[in-house]
Amino acid sequence: MILTRKFDPTTPDGQRIAVLARRLLTLGTDWPGAETVTILGEWFVETLGIDPEGPVYQVDATPPRLVSPDATIENVTELLRNAGHPLHDPHRPDHADDFTVTTDPECCDGDCVTVTLPHARPSRARSALTWLRKAGYDAAEHNSRPSEGRGRLLHVHHGVIRDIPADAPAEIRAAQHLWFQGFTSPTTHAHLHAEVPGPTPPVPVTWRPGWLSIDIAAPLDATARQRKKTANAIADAFRTANWQVDRRGLEALHIHPPTTP
């Protein structure tokens, strides 16, 4: 079979390809699996600086914004102990009864840890989520009903947080800001958040150029006071980041991004 070579062995990249080709072609026409894997692995490490057992993002043109440590009891506990106020009671410096971190083999296939916040208000749960997400973890509140007596439950996974382009639409930037501030939407992950009041995804307002609309999504039995408090917290989070906020009733608001990001 006659083929046309599609790389230039006189260039640096072509020379790297040639090194691999020479090693593989010496194996003959039937490449033994074990030897082939060994040659490829060594070539990845020595020639390309890529760890064959490492994460996929190491070959991306743009590195991730955040990569969390492994989601272990030890790592998550240490992180939360350093969160400070308002997650912890300043009168209890030992953090006694502030939170517990456990694993459950039947939950997330054993690939996450569960943080229990006893007697926690929604704002405290959001503080914990904010702290975890800003460390790169993929953390979400899970069916948190204080009346169940278990406190608020957070599921924490190892996370790789991608950055968004500087020219990303305002609704994408708003959604990322909400996520980093500990807010999650019931409509996005219904199996996790069906019992947690949160914002709907920001969407453009057709009759108001440049503005986005957010409503509060909540279970049917959520009280008006709970929904209003969530809306107030979202409005405060955007005002702190210099977004314009226009309240549209008790459970809805319009937001406009800062003139300078």
RATAWO-V741536 format. One record per backbone hydrogen bond with DSSP energy under -0.5 kcal/mol. CO is the residue of the C=O (numbers start at 1). NH is the residue of the N-H. E is the energy in kcal/mol with one decimal. If there is no record, write none. Layout:
co=CO nh=NH e=E
co=CO nh=NH e=E
This chain:
co=1 nh=3 e=-0.6
co=3 nh=5 e=-0.6
co=7 nh=9 e=-0.7
co=8 nh=11 e=-1.8
co=11 nh=15 e=-2.6
co=12 nh=16 e=-1.6
co=13 nh=17 e=-1.9
co=14 nh=18 e=-2.3
co=15 nh=19 e=-2.0
co=16 nh=20 e=-1.7
co=17 nh=21 e=-2.7
co=18 nh=22 e=-2.6
co=19 nh=23 e=-1.7
co=20 nh=24 e=-2.4
co=21 nh=25 e=-2.9
co=22 nh=26 e=-1.2
co=24 nh=27 e=-1.6
co=25 nh=28 e=-1.3
co=29 nh=31 e=-0.8
co=30 nh=32 e=-0.6
co=32 nh=36 e=-2.6
co=33 nh=37 e=-2.5
co=34 nh=38 e=-2.1
co=35 nh=39 e=-2.5
co=36 nh=40 e=-2.6
co=37 nh=41 e=-2.7
co=38 nh=42 e=-2.6
co=39 nh=43 e=-2.4
co=40 nh=44 e=-2.7
co=41 nh=45 e=-2.1
co=42 nh=46 e=-3.2
co=43 nh=47 e=-2.1
co=43 nh=48 e=-1.3
co=44 nh=48 e=-0.6
co=44 nh=49 e=-0.8
co=44 nh=50 e=-2.6
co=45 nh=49 e=-0.6
co=50 nh=52 e=-0.7
co=51 nh=54 e=-2.2
co=55 nh=58 e=-1.2
co=56 nh=59 e=-1.8
co=57 nh=60 e=-1.5
co=61 nh=63 e=-0.5
co=66 nh=161 e=-2.8
co=70 nh=72 e=-1.8
co=72 nh=76 e=-2.5
co=73 nh=77 e=-2.3
co=74 nh=78 e=-2.2
co=75 nh=79 e=-2.1
co=76 nh=80 e=-2.5
co=77 nh=81 e=-2.2
co=78 nh=82 e=-1.0
co=79 nh=82 e=-0.7
co=80 nh=83 e=-1.6
co=84 nh=87 e=-1.1
co=84 nh=88 e=-1.4
co=88 nh=90 e=-0.6
co=89 nh=92 e=-2.4
co=92 nh=95 e=-2.4
co=95 nh=98 e=-2.1
co=95 nh=99 e=-0.6
co=100 nh=116 e=-2.7
co=102 nh=114 e=-3.2
co=104 nh=107 e=-2.4
co=104 nh=110 e=-0.6
co=106 nh=108 e=-0.5
co=107 nh=110 e=-2.1
co=108 nh=111 e=-1.9
co=113 nh=115 e=-0.5
co=113 nh=156 e=-2.6
co=114 nh=102 e=-2.5
co=114 nh=116 e=-0.5
co=115 nh=117 e=-0.5
co=115 nh=154 e=-2.6
co=116 nh=100 e=-1.7
co=116 nh=118 e=-0.7
co=117 nh=120 e=-1.1
co=117 nh=152 e=-2.4
co=121 nh=124 e=-0.6
co=121 nh=125 e=-1.9
co=122 nh=126 e=-2.4
co=123 nh=127 e=-1.8
co=124 nh=128 e=-2.0
co=125 nh=129 e=-2.4
co=126 nh=130 e=-2.8
co=127 nh=131 e=-2.2
co=128 nh=132 e=-2.3
co=129 nh=133 e=-3.0
co=130 nh=134 e=-2.3
co=132 nh=135 e=-0.9
co=132 nh=137 e=-2.0
co=133 nh=136 e=-1.8
co=136 nh=68 e=-0.6
co=137 nh=139 e=-1.0
co=138 nh=157 e=-2.3
co=140 nh=155 e=-2.8
co=141 nh=143 e=-0.6
co=143 nh=145 e=-1.2
co=144 nh=146 e=-0.6
co=145 nh=148 e=-2.3
co=145 nh=150 e=-0.5
co=146 nh=149 e=-1.9
co=152 nh=117 e=-2.9
co=153 nh=142 e=-3.2
co=154 nh=115 e=-2.9
co=155 nh=140 e=-2.1
co=156 nh=113 e=-2.0
co=157 nh=138 e=-2.1
co=159 nh=68 e=-2.5
co=160 nh=162 e=-0.6
co=161 nh=65 e=-1.8
co=161 nh=66 e=-1.8
co=165 nh=168 e=-1.9
co=169 nh=172 e=-0.8
co=169 nh=173 e=-1.8
co=170 nh=174 e=-2.6
co=171 nh=175 e=-2.0
co=172 nh=176 e=-2.2
co=173 nh=177 e=-2.2
co=174 nh=178 e=-2.5
co=175 nh=179 e=-2.1
co=176 nh=180 e=-2.6
co=177 nh=181 e=-1.5
co=178 nh=183 e=-2.4
co=179 nh=182 e=-1.6
co=185 nh=188 e=-1.1
co=185 nh=189 e=-1.4
co=189 nh=192 e=-1.6
co=189 nh=193 e=-2.7
co=190 nh=194 e=-1.2
co=192 nh=143 e=-2.0
co=193 nh=196 e=-2.0
co=195 nh=197 e=-0.5
co=198 nh=217 e=-3.3
co=203 nh=213 e=-3.3
co=204 nh=206 e=-0.7
co=205 nh=208 e=-1.4
co=208 nh=211 e=-2.1
co=210 nh=257 e=-0.6
co=211 nh=205 e=-2.4
co=212 nh=255 e=-2.4
co=213 nh=203 e=-1.6
co=214 nh=253 e=-2.3
co=215 nh=200 e=-2.5
co=215 nh=217 e=-0.6
co=217 nh=198 e=-2.6
co=219 nh=222 e=-1.9
co=223 nh=227 e=-2.0
co=224 nh=228 e=-2.5
co=225 nh=229 e=-2.5
co=226 nh=230 e=-1.9
co=227 nh=231 e=-2.3
co=228 nh=232 e=-2.6
co=229 nh=233 e=-2.2
co=230 nh=234 e=-2.2
co=231 nh=235 e=-2.5
co=232 nh=236 e=-2.4
co=233 nh=237 e=-2.1
co=234 nh=238 e=-1.9
co=235 nh=239 e=-2.5
co=236 nh=240 e=-2.4
co=237 nh=241 e=-0.9
co=238 nh=243 e=-2.7
co=239 nh=242 e=-1.9
co=244 nh=256 e=-2.1
co=245 nh=247 e=-0.5
co=246 nh=254 e=-3.0
co=251 nh=216 e=-1.7
co=252 nh=248 e=-2.6
co=253 nh=214 e=-2.5
co=254 nh=246 e=-3.2
co=255 nh=212 e=-2.8
co=256 nh=244 e=-2.6
